[in-house]
């Protein structure tokens, strides 16, 4: 959710146009979320990603 929100805010702030720029915004949003996850894991001393919270087959809509 953080990555999606970061991407949306970057897009709105920079008024991005075109696929290459939107792709760059999405990459930046993912980097922000990934960095936050890594800092959390460092603080907790464990991974927050487990087999129990990973969806193998996402629910169908």
mmCIF file of the N, C-alpha and C atoms, coordinates in Angstrom:
data_MODEL
# 
_entry.id   MODEL 
# 
loop_
_atom_site.group_PDB 
_atom_site.id 
_atom_site.type_symbol 
_atom_site.label_atom_id 
_atom_site.label_alt_id 
_atom_site.label_comp_id 
_atom_site.label_asym_id 
_atom_site.label_entity_id 
_atom_site.label_seq_id 
_atom_site.pdbx_PDB_ins_code 
_atom_site.Cartn_x 
_atom_site.Cartn_y 
_atom_site.Cartn_z 
_atom_site.occupancy 
_atom_site.B_iso_or_equiv 
_atom_site.pdbx_formal_charge 
_atom_site.auth_seq_id 
_atom_site.auth_comp_id 
_atom_site.auth_asym_id 
_atom_site.auth_atom_id 
_atom_site.pdbx_PDB_model_num 
ATOM 1   N N  . UNK A 1 1  ? 0.822   -1.181  0.000   1.00 0.00 ? 1  UNK A N  1 
ATOM 2   C CA . UNK A 1 1  ? 0.000   0.000   0.000   1.00 0.00 ? 1  UNK A CA 1 
ATOM 3   C C  . UNK A 1 1  ? 0.876   1.258   0.000   1.00 0.00 ? 1  UNK A C  1 
ATOM 4   N N  . UNK A 1 2  ? 1.980   1.207   0.728   1.00 0.00 ? 2  UNK A N  1 
ATOM 5   C CA . UNK A 1 2  ? 2.867   2.362   0.772   1.00 0.00 ? 2  UNK A CA 1 
ATOM 6   C C  . UNK A 1 2  ? 3.456   2.633   -0.603  1.00 0.00 ? 2  UNK A C  1 
ATOM 7   N N  . UNK A 1 3  ? 3.859   1.584   -1.300  1.00 0.00 ? 3  UNK A N  1 
ATOM 8   C CA . UNK A 1 3  ? 4.424   1.744   -2.634  1.00 0.00 ? 3  UNK A CA 1 
ATOM 9   C C  . UNK A 1 3  ? 3.435   2.343   -3.611  1.00 0.00 ? 3  UNK A C  1 
ATOM 10  N N  . UNK A 1 4  ? 2.186   1.893   -3.526  1.00 0.00 ? 4  UNK A N  1 
ATOM 11  C CA . UNK A 1 4  ? 1.148   2.422   -4.411  1.00 0.00 ? 4  UNK A CA 1 
ATOM 12  C C  . UNK A 1 4  ? 0.897   3.897   -4.124  1.00 0.00 ? 4  UNK A C  1 
ATOM 13  N N  . UNK A 1 5  ? 0.816   4.243   -2.849  1.00 0.00 ? 5  UNK A N  1 
ATOM 14  C CA . UNK A 1 5  ? 0.556   5.637   -2.483  1.00 0.00 ? 5  UNK A CA 1 
ATOM 15  C C  . UNK A 1 5  ? 1.731   6.530   -2.859  1.00 0.00 ? 5  UNK A C  1 
ATOM 16  N N  . UNK A 1 6  ? 2.951   6.044   -2.631  1.00 0.00 ? 6  UNK A N  1 
ATOM 17  C CA . UNK A 1 6  ? 4.137   6.817   -2.995  1.00 0.00 ? 6  UNK A CA 1 
ATOM 18  C C  . UNK A 1 6  ? 4.166   7.059   -4.503  1.00 0.00 ? 6  UNK A C  1 
ATOM 19  N N  . UNK A 1 7  ? 3.861   6.029   -5.278  1.00 0.00 ? 7  UNK A N  1 
ATOM 20  C CA . UNK A 1 7  ? 3.843   6.154   -6.734  1.00 0.00 ? 7  UNK A CA 1 
ATOM 21  C C  . UNK A 1 7  ? 2.808   7.174   -7.177  1.00 0.00 ? 7  UNK A C  1 
ATOM 22  N N  . UNK A 1 8  ? 1.615   7.106   -6.591  1.00 0.00 ? 8  UNK A N  1 
ATOM 23  C CA . UNK A 1 8  ? 0.548   8.042   -6.941  1.00 0.00 ? 8  UNK A CA 1 
ATOM 24  C C  . UNK A 1 8  ? 0.948   9.477   -6.629  1.00 0.00 ? 8  UNK A C  1 
ATOM 25  N N  . UNK A 1 9  ? 1.529   9.691   -5.462  1.00 0.00 ? 9  UNK A N  1 
ATOM 26  C CA . UNK A 1 9  ? 1.922   11.043  -5.074  1.00 0.00 ? 9  UNK A CA 1 
ATOM 27  C C  . UNK A 1 9  ? 3.057   11.577  -5.954  1.00 0.00 ? 9  UNK A C  1 
ATOM 28  N N  . UNK A 1 10 ? 4.014   10.719  -6.299  1.00 0.00 ? 10 UNK A N  1 
ATOM 29  C CA . UNK A 1 10 ? 5.103   11.126  -7.195  1.00 0.00 ? 10 UNK A CA 1 
ATOM 30  C C  . UNK A 1 10 ? 4.521   11.523  -8.548  1.00 0.00 ? 10 UNK A C  1 
ATOM 31  N N  . UNK A 1 11 ? 3.610   10.708  -9.057  1.00 0.00 ? 11 UNK A N  1 
ATOM 32  C CA . UNK A 1 11 ? 2.966   10.987  -10.348 1.00 0.00 ? 11 UNK A CA 1 
ATOM 33  C C  . UNK A 1 11 ? 2.231   12.321  -10.313 1.00 0.00 ? 11 UNK A C  1 
ATOM 34  N N  . UNK A 1 12 ? 1.464   12.554  -9.272  1.00 0.00 ? 12 UNK A N  1 
ATOM 35  C CA . UNK A 1 12 ? 0.702   13.806  -9.166  1.00 0.00 ? 12 UNK A CA 1 
ATOM 36  C C  . UNK A 1 12 ? 1.632   15.008  -9.009  1.00 0.00 ? 12 UNK A C  1 
ATOM 37  N N  . UNK A 1 13 ? 2.666   14.862  -8.220  1.00 0.00 ? 13 UNK A N  1 
ATOM 38  C CA . UNK A 1 13 ? 3.585   15.962  -7.955  1.00 0.00 ? 13 UNK A CA 1 
ATOM 39  C C  . UNK A 1 13 ? 4.372   16.359  -9.204  1.00 0.00 ? 13 UNK A C  1 
ATOM 40  N N  . UNK A 1 14 ? 4.759   15.363  -9.992  1.00 0.00 ? 14 UNK A N  1 
ATOM 41  C CA . UNK A 1 14 ? 5.579   15.622  -11.171 1.00 0.00 ? 14 UNK A CA 1 
ATOM 42  C C  . UNK A 1 14 ? 4.763   15.717  -12.451 1.00 0.00 ? 14 UNK A C  1 
ATOM 43  N N  . UNK A 1 15 ? 3.442   15.512  -12.360 1.00 0.00 ? 15 UNK A N  1 
ATOM 44  C CA . UNK A 1 15 ? 2.543   15.554  -13.519 1.00 0.00 ? 15 UNK A CA 1 
ATOM 45  C C  . UNK A 1 15 ? 3.114   14.718  -14.673 1.00 0.00 ? 15 UNK A C  1 
ATOM 46  N N  . UNK A 1 16 ? 3.435   13.473  -14.361 1.00 0.00 ? 16 UNK A N  1 
ATOM 47  C CA . UNK A 1 16 ? 4.091   12.570  -15.306 1.00 0.00 ? 16 UNK A CA 1 
ATOM 48  C C  . UNK A 1 16 ? 3.216   12.267  -16.511 1.00 0.00 ? 16 UNK A C  1 
ATOM 49  N N  . UNK A 1 17 ? 3.863   12.229  -17.662 1.00 0.00 ? 17 UNK A N  1 
ATOM 50  C CA . UNK A 1 17 ? 3.194   11.890  -18.924 1.00 0.00 ? 17 UNK A CA 1 
ATOM 51  C C  . UNK A 1 17 ? 4.029   10.825  -19.632 1.00 0.00 ? 17 UNK A C  1 
ATOM 52  N N  . UNK A 1 18 ? 3.370   9.861   -20.235 1.00 0.00 ? 18 UNK A N  1 
ATOM 53  C CA . UNK A 1 18 ? 4.060   8.852   -21.028 1.00 0.00 ? 18 UNK A CA 1 
ATOM 54  C C  . UNK A 1 18 ? 4.503   7.645   -20.217 1.00 0.00 ? 18 UNK A C  1 
ATOM 55  N N  . UNK A 1 19 ? 4.576   6.532   -20.901 1.00 0.00 ? 19 UNK A N  1 
ATOM 56  C CA . UNK A 1 19 ? 4.910   5.257   -20.275 1.00 0.00 ? 19 UNK A CA 1 
ATOM 57  C C  . UNK A 1 19 ? 6.290   5.268   -19.608 1.00 0.00 ? 19 UNK A C  1 
ATOM 58  N N  . UNK A 1 20 ? 7.341   5.754   -20.242 1.00 0.00 ? 20 UNK A N  1 
ATOM 59  C CA . UNK A 1 20 ? 8.656   5.714   -19.578 1.00 0.00 ? 20 UNK A CA 1 
ATOM 60  C C  . UNK A 1 20 ? 8.667   6.463   -18.243 1.00 0.00 ? 20 UNK A C  1 
ATOM 61  N N  . UNK A 1 21 ? 8.040   7.643   -18.192 1.00 0.00 ? 21 UNK A N  1 
ATOM 62  C CA . UNK A 1 21 ? 8.027   8.414   -16.950 1.00 0.00 ? 21 UNK A CA 1 
ATOM 63  C C  . UNK A 1 21 ? 7.158   7.737   -15.894 1.00 0.00 ? 21 UNK A C  1 
ATOM 64  N N  . UNK A 1 22 ? 6.018   7.191   -16.300 1.00 0.00 ? 22 UNK A N  1 
ATOM 65  C CA . UNK A 1 22 ? 5.150   6.490   -15.346 1.00 0.00 ? 22 UNK A CA 1 
ATOM 66  C C  . UNK A 1 22 ? 5.856   5.248   -14.795 1.00 0.00 ? 22 UNK A C  1 
ATOM 67  N N  . UNK A 1 23 ? 6.602   4.567   -15.652 1.00 0.00 ? 23 UNK A N  1 
ATOM 68  C CA . UNK A 1 23 ? 7.365   3.397   -15.207 1.00 0.00 ? 23 UNK A CA 1 
ATOM 69  C C  . UNK A 1 23 ? 8.437   3.814   -14.197 1.00 0.00 ? 23 UNK A C  1 
ATOM 70  N N  . UNK A 1 24 ? 9.072   4.943   -14.451 1.00 0.00 ? 24 UNK A N  1 
ATOM 71  C CA . UNK A 1 24 ? 10.076  5.466   -13.527 1.00 0.00 ? 24 UNK A CA 1 
ATOM 72  C C  . UNK A 1 24 ? 9.442   5.821   -12.178 1.00 0.00 ? 24 UNK A C  1 
ATOM 73  N N  . UNK A 1 25 ? 8.257   6.419   -12.215 1.00 0.00 ? 25 UNK A N  1 
ATOM 74  C CA . UNK A 1 25 ? 7.534   6.753   -10.983 1.00 0.00 ? 25 UNK A CA 1 
ATOM 75  C C  . UNK A 1 25 ? 7.201   5.493   -10.189 1.00 0.00 ? 25 UNK A C  1 
ATOM 76  N N  . UNK A 1 26 ? 6.763   4.448   -10.898 1.00 0.00 ? 26 UNK A N  1 
ATOM 77  C CA . UNK A 1 26 ? 6.418   3.192   -10.229 1.00 0.00 ? 26 UNK A CA 1 
ATOM 78  C C  . UNK A 1 26 ? 7.656   2.559   -9.594  1.00 0.00 ? 26 UNK A C  1 
ATOM 79  N N  . UNK A 1 27 ? 8.771   2.638   -10.273 1.00 0.00 ? 27 UNK A N  1 
ATOM 80  C CA . UNK A 1 27 ? 10.021  2.091   -9.736  1.00 0.00 ? 27 UNK A CA 1 
ATOM 81  C C  . UNK A 1 27 ? 10.414  2.845   -8.465  1.00 0.00 ? 27 UNK A C  1 
ATOM 82  N N  . UNK A 1 28 ? 10.287  4.169   -8.502  1.00 0.00 ? 28 UNK A N  1 
ATOM 83  C CA . UNK A 1 28 ? 10.619  4.991   -7.336  1.00 0.00 ? 28 UNK A CA 1 
ATOM 84  C C  . UNK A 1 28 ? 9.704   4.659   -6.156  1.00 0.00 ? 28 UNK A C  1 
ATOM 85  N N  . UNK A 1 29 ? 8.410   4.484   -6.418  1.00 0.00 ? 29 UNK A N  1 
ATOM 86  C CA . UNK A 1 29 ? 7.469   4.116   -5.361  1.00 0.00 ? 29 UNK A CA 1 
ATOM 87  C C  . UNK A 1 29 ? 7.809   2.765   -4.752  1.00 0.00 ? 29 UNK A C  1 
ATOM 88  N N  . UNK A 1 30 ? 8.204   1.821   -5.597  1.00 0.00 ? 30 UNK A N  1 
ATOM 89  C CA . UNK A 1 30 ? 8.615   0.506   -5.113  1.00 0.00 ? 30 UNK A CA 1 
ATOM 90  C C  . UNK A 1 30 ? 9.878   0.572   -4.275  1.00 0.00 ? 30 UNK A C  1 
ATOM 91  N N  . UNK A 1 31 ? 10.811  1.423   -4.689  1.00 0.00 ? 31 UNK A N  1 
ATOM 92  C CA . UNK A 1 31 ? 12.046  1.600   -3.908  1.00 0.00 ? 31 UNK A CA 1 
ATOM 93  C C  . UNK A 1 31 ? 11.745  2.164   -2.521  1.00 0.00 ? 31 UNK A C  1 
ATOM 94  N N  . UNK A 1 32 ? 10.817  3.097   -2.461  1.00 0.00 ? 32 UNK A N  1 
ATOM 95  C CA . UNK A 1 32 ? 10.436  3.695   -1.179  1.00 0.00 ? 32 UNK A CA 1 
ATOM 96  C C  . UNK A 1 32 ? 9.830   2.635   -0.261  1.00 0.00 ? 32 UNK A C  1 
ATOM 97  N N  . UNK A 1 33 ? 8.899   1.847   -0.796  1.00 0.00 ? 33 UNK A N  1 
ATOM 98  C CA . UNK A 1 33 ? 8.259   0.805   0.007   1.00 0.00 ? 33 UNK A CA 1 
ATOM 99  C C  . UNK A 1 33 ? 9.265   -0.273  0.414   1.00 0.00 ? 33 UNK A C  1 
ATOM 100 N N  . UNK A 1 34 ? 10.142  -0.651  -0.507  1.00 0.00 ? 34 UNK A N  1 
ATOM 101 C CA . UNK A 1 34 ? 11.149  -1.663  -0.197  1.00 0.00 ? 34 UNK A CA 1 
ATOM 102 C C  . UNK A 1 34 ? 12.107  -1.193  0.887   1.00 0.00 ? 34 UNK A C  1 
ATOM 103 N N  . UNK A 1 35 ? 12.490  0.067   0.819   1.00 0.00 ? 35 UNK A N  1 
ATOM 104 C CA . UNK A 1 35 ? 13.372  0.626   1.843   1.00 0.00 ? 35 UNK A CA 1 
ATOM 105 C C  . UNK A 1 35 ? 12.710  0.642   3.212   1.00 0.00 ? 35 UNK A C  1 
ATOM 106 N N  . UNK A 1 36 ? 11.422  0.988   3.229   1.00 0.00 ? 36 UNK A N  1 
ATOM 107 C CA . UNK A 1 36 ? 10.684  1.004   4.491   1.00 0.00 ? 36 UNK A CA 1 
ATOM 108 C C  . UNK A 1 36 ? 10.597  -0.402  5.083   1.00 0.00 ? 36 UNK A C  1 
ATOM 109 N N  . UNK A 1 37 ? 10.347  -1.404  4.223   1.00 0.00 ? 37 UNK A N  1 
ATOM 110 C CA . UNK A 1 37 ? 10.275  -2.791  4.691   1.00 0.00 ? 37 UNK A CA 1 
ATOM 111 C C  . UNK A 1 37 ? 11.613  -3.233  5.273   1.00 0.00 ? 37 UNK A C  1 
ATOM 112 N N  . UNK A 1 38 ? 12.689  -2.910  4.606   1.00 0.00 ? 38 UNK A N  1 
ATOM 113 C CA . UNK A 1 38 ? 14.017  -3.308  5.082   1.00 0.00 ? 38 UNK A CA 1 
ATOM 114 C C  . UNK A 1 38 ? 14.353  -2.654  6.418   1.00 0.00 ? 38 UNK A C  1 
ATOM 115 N N  . UNK A 1 39 ? 13.997  -1.376  6.571   1.00 0.00 ? 39 UNK A N  1 
ATOM 116 C CA . UNK A 1 39 ? 14.247  -0.697  7.847   1.00 0.00 ? 39 UNK A CA 1 
ATOM 117 C C  . UNK A 1 39 ? 13.420  -1.326  8.963   1.00 0.00 ? 39 UNK A C  1 
ATOM 118 N N  . UNK A 1 40 ? 12.179  -1.690  8.666   1.00 0.00 ? 40 UNK A N  1 
ATOM 119 C CA . UNK A 1 40 ? 11.335  -2.345  9.664   1.00 0.00 ? 40 UNK A CA 1 
ATOM 120 C C  . UNK A 1 40 ? 11.927  -3.687  10.066  1.00 0.00 ? 40 UNK A C  1 
ATOM 121 N N  . UNK A 1 41 ? 12.359  -4.466  9.081   1.00 0.00 ? 41 UNK A N  1 
ATOM 122 C CA . UNK A 1 41 ? 12.949  -5.771  9.379   1.00 0.00 ? 41 UNK A CA 1 
ATOM 123 C C  . UNK A 1 41 ? 14.232  -5.626  10.199  1.00 0.00 ? 41 UNK A C  1 
ATOM 124 N N  . UNK A 1 42 ? 15.019  -4.599  9.893   1.00 0.00 ? 42 UNK A N  1 
ATOM 125 C CA . UNK A 1 42 ? 16.236  -4.344  10.660  1.00 0.00 ? 42 UNK A CA 1 
ATOM 126 C C  . UNK A 1 42 ? 15.882  -4.025  12.110  1.00 0.00 ? 42 UNK A C  1 
ATOM 127 N N  . UNK A 1 43 ? 14.873  -3.225  12.296  1.00 0.00 ? 43 UNK A N  1 
ATOM 128 C CA . UNK A 1 43 ? 14.444  -2.832  13.656  1.00 0.00 ? 43 UNK A CA 1 
ATOM 129 C C  . UNK A 1 43 ? 13.891  -4.025  14.425  1.00 0.00 ? 43 UNK A C  1 
ATOM 130 N N  . UNK A 1 44 ? 13.105  -4.875  13.739  1.00 0.00 ? 44 UNK A N  1 
ATOM 131 C CA . UNK A 1 44 ? 12.502  -6.039  14.390  1.00 0.00 ? 44 UNK A CA 1 
ATOM 132 C C  . UNK A 1 44 ? 13.496  -7.182  14.583  1.00 0.00 ? 44 UNK A C  1 
ATOM 133 N N  . UNK A 1 45 ? 14.503  -7.235  13.741  1.00 0.00 ? 45 UNK A N  1 
ATOM 134 C CA . UNK A 1 45 ? 15.466  -8.325  13.807  1.00 0.00 ? 45 UNK A CA 1 
ATOM 135 C C  . UNK A 1 45 ? 14.943  -9.604  13.169  1.00 0.00 ? 45 UNK A C  1 
ATOM 136 N N  . UNK A 1 46 ? 13.931  -9.461  12.319  1.00 0.00 ? 46 UNK A N  1 
ATOM 137 C CA . UNK A 1 46 ? 13.368  -10.623 11.622  1.00 0.00 ? 46 UNK A CA 1 
ATOM 138 C C  . UNK A 1 46 ? 12.671  -10.152 10.350  1.00 0.00 ? 46 UNK A C  1 
ATOM 139 N N  . UNK A 1 47 ? 12.406  -11.096 9.465   1.00 0.00 ? 47 UNK A N  1 
ATOM 140 C CA . UNK A 1 47 ? 11.702  -10.788 8.238   1.00 0.00 ? 47 UNK A CA 1 
ATOM 141 C C  . UNK A 1 47 ? 10.200  -10.641 8.505   1.00 0.00 ? 47 UNK A C  1 
ATOM 142 N N  . UNK A 1 48 ? 9.558   -9.746  7.780   1.00 0.00 ? 48 UNK A N  1 
ATOM 143 C CA . UNK A 1 48 ? 8.108   -9.614  7.892   1.00 0.00 ? 48 UNK A CA 1 
ATOM 144 C C  . UNK A 1 48 ? 7.405   -10.418 6.806   1.00 0.00 ? 48 UNK A C  1 
ATOM 145 N N  . UNK A 1 49 ? 8.179   -10.997 5.902   1.00 0.00 ? 49 UNK A N  1 
ATOM 146 C CA . UNK A 1 49 ? 7.623   -11.824 4.837   1.00 0.00 ? 49 UNK A CA 1 
ATOM 147 C C  . UNK A 1 49 ? 7.766   -13.286 5.245   1.00 0.00 ? 49 UNK A C  1 
ATOM 148 N N  . UNK A 1 50 ? 6.646   -13.969 5.332   1.00 0.00 ? 50 UNK A N  1 
ATOM 149 C CA . UNK A 1 50 ? 6.650   -15.382 5.706   1.00 0.00 ? 50 UNK A CA 1 
ATOM 150 C C  . UNK A 1 50 ? 5.793   -16.178 4.733   1.00 0.00 ? 50 UNK A C  1 
ATOM 151 N N  . UNK A 1 51 ? 5.879   -17.487 4.816   1.00 0.00 ? 51 UNK A N  1 
ATOM 152 C CA . UNK A 1 51 ? 5.021   -18.334 3.986   1.00 0.00 ? 51 UNK A CA 1 
ATOM 153 C C  . UNK A 1 51 ? 3.555   -18.172 4.364   1.00 0.00 ? 51 UNK A C  1 
ATOM 154 N N  . UNK A 1 52 ? 3.295   -17.796 5.603   1.00 0.00 ? 52 UNK A N  1 
ATOM 155 C CA . UNK A 1 52 ? 1.917   -17.637 6.056   1.00 0.00 ? 52 UNK A CA 1 
ATOM 156 C C  . UNK A 1 52 ? 1.254   -16.379 5.489   1.00 0.00 ? 52 UNK A C  1 
ATOM 157 N N  . UNK A 1 53 ? 2.019   -15.334 5.168   1.00 0.00 ? 53 UNK A N  1 
ATOM 158 C CA . UNK A 1 53 ? 1.397   -14.118 4.654   1.00 0.00 ? 53 UNK A CA 1 
ATOM 159 C C  . UNK A 1 53 ? 1.648   -13.905 3.165   1.00 0.00 ? 53 UNK A C  1 
ATOM 160 N N  . UNK A 1 54 ? 2.072   -14.957 2.475   1.00 0.00 ? 54 UNK A N  1 
ATOM 161 C CA . UNK A 1 54 ? 2.296   -14.900 1.039   1.00 0.00 ? 54 UNK A CA 1 
ATOM 162 C C  . UNK A 1 54 ? 1.164   -15.628 0.333   1.00 0.00 ? 54 UNK A C  1 
ATOM 163 N N  . UNK A 1 55 ? 0.499   -14.950 -0.589  1.00 0.00 ? 55 UNK A N  1 
ATOM 164 C CA . UNK A 1 55 ? -0.594  -15.570 -1.332  1.00 0.00 ? 55 UNK A CA 1 
ATOM 165 C C  . UNK A 1 55 ? -0.045  -16.260 -2.569  1.00 0.00 ? 55 UNK A C  1 
ATOM 166 N N  . UNK A 1 56 ? -0.142  -17.581 -2.603  1.00 0.00 ? 56 UNK A N  1 
ATOM 167 C CA . UNK A 1 56 ? 0.329   -18.325 -3.757  1.00 0.00 ? 56 UNK A CA 1 
ATOM 168 C C  . UNK A 1 56 ? -0.597  -18.109 -4.946  1.00 0.00 ? 56 UNK A C  1 
ATOM 169 N N  . UNK A 1 57 ? -1.893  -18.219 -4.702  1.00 0.00 ? 57 UNK A N  1 
ATOM 170 C CA . UNK A 1 57 ? -2.908  -18.021 -5.733  1.00 0.00 ? 57 UNK A CA 1 
ATOM 171 C C  . UNK A 1 57 ? -3.835  -16.897 -5.271  1.00 0.00 ? 57 UNK A C  1 
ATOM 172 N N  . UNK A 1 58 ? -3.638  -15.683 -5.807  1.00 0.00 ? 58 UNK A N  1 
ATOM 173 C CA . UNK A 1 58 ? -4.497  -14.587 -5.377  1.00 0.00 ? 58 UNK A CA 1 
ATOM 174 C C  . UNK A 1 58 ? -5.970  -14.902 -5.600  1.00 0.00 ? 58 UNK A C  1 
ATOM 175 N N  . UNK A 1 59 ? -6.797  -14.317 -4.757  1.00 0.00 ? 59 UNK A N  1 
ATOM 176 C CA . UNK A 1 59 ? -8.236  -14.539 -4.874  1.00 0.00 ? 59 UNK A CA 1 
ATOM 177 C C  . UNK A 1 59 ? -8.715  -14.014 -6.209  1.00 0.00 ? 59 UNK A C  1 
ATOM 178 N N  . UNK A 1 60 ? -9.628  -14.746 -6.820  1.00 0.00 ? 60 UNK A N  1 
ATOM 179 C CA . UNK A 1 60 ? -10.195 -14.295 -8.090  1.00 0.00 ? 60 UNK A CA 1 
ATOM 180 C C  . UNK A 1 60 ? -11.299 -13.299 -7.813  1.00 0.00 ? 60 UNK A C  1 
ATOM 181 N N  . UNK A 1 61 ? -11.393 -12.313 -8.677  1.00 0.00 ? 61 UNK A N  1 
ATOM 182 C CA . UNK A 1 61 ? -12.403 -11.263 -8.509  1.00 0.00 ? 61 UNK A CA 1 
ATOM 183 C C  . UNK A 1 61 ? -13.735 -11.693 -9.066  1.00 0.00 ? 61 UNK A C  1 
# 
